[in-house]
């Protein structure tokens, strides 16, 4: 990847896109479209179909028909594996095109996007392709006159609602295990970031995935997402996004067929720095990256910095220095460390949190304002706010932007209490040279993921999932497959 290749792709026209239903690109049933506005400069890139409930119902019907006739579920594992591996190869072969298309759509800096989006997606698809023919059923321990078999069967039709921050990566977390196990899928991309994911679906068809097995409908969540949630013909619903939307999806399940709903929701992840951290300068740089990369639009972002009192001032100064050394700008420039905020709506929400934090006694040490407004894009300076209390809005509410709240603590017990003082439990970290303390903190902090002397970087071999109001179920690793299978017992009298 070099800058000239990126520049050539950033200037390319983007074709208008319809839904993908039954292997074909189709317009919305009423012909409506939505503008795709780039957060880089506020320009309209193209239009996508603005789906209706009728469109979603057609996509679900296509997926159901494909599942029932066995065109995918009935194929032997080796055949499904071959198609998925070819899909991963095509994603890799088109990685730069996919990455640039996604950056133009959602604003992630290209250096992060090339690895986190097509790179991660291809690796995830390949992981589940390689796993699918190595998963066995079970034989129960029974008396000699009985044979108890436990079969693993695909659930049927999976509905997947994908967020805008990393659409390809998170999309692959759902699509990889769901398709590997023989299910059919209906995909609903985010309104503000659908282009790269729709292109990825096209590559799946090119790889040989049968028509109807993977359908995708663009549009507003309140319309097509609701139709998916209320469908009597979706067996499992998976979602990454906000707690409010997750709650509604659970309500839709109760109102319809009680479909299983798996949710990966928000976080207010604590990054806990003890004075005995092995390298405080490294910890400060990693802390800045852990909240400011992708403009803080990362589900596991270390948005709460808890710092031991003895080093508070010096450590905050080091984080501010690291933040101010991260260039904010056009995400398609390879020198940019922090790209654009996804939309004007999200930018306004971020700035609102800053004003609330100040009104509640927080002190803005750096940032806190919109920048680069002359570009027409949505950019915000990385922001560090100290004096954030346990009760503060900045502690209790997810910002999903480049805003870091800092709180000091006196000892280990207070660090644990502060870390657990929210409704969330998605991720966290502790920095210490004390091995016993590290293990105590891993055990005591209520999260689905706990880092030690690092932040982020966990690969697909380990699960990602939260506790509390950060959701349920897991993405990544072999554990993710559990969401997409039914267990069937065969009890055989011999």
Secondary structure by P-SEA (a helix, b strand, c coil): ccaaaaaaaaacccccccccccccccccccbbbbbbccccccccccccccccaaaaaaaaaaaaaaaaacccccccaaaaaaaaaaaaaaaaaaaaaaaaaaaacccccaaaaaaacaaaaaaaaaaaaaacccbbbbbccccccbbbbbbbbbccbbbbbbbcccaaaaaaacaaaaaaabbbbbbbccccccaaaaaaaaaaaaaccccccbbbbbcccccaaaaaaacccccbbbbbccaaaaaaaaaaaaaccccbbbbbcccccccccccccccaaaaaaaaaaacccccccccccccbbbbccccaaaaaaaaaaaaaaccccccccccccbbbcccaaaaaaaaaaaaaaaaaccccccccccccccccbbbbcbbbbcccccccccccccccccbbbbbbbccaaaaaaaaaccccccccccccccaaaaaaaaacccccccccccccccccccccccccccccccccccccccccbbbbbbbbcc
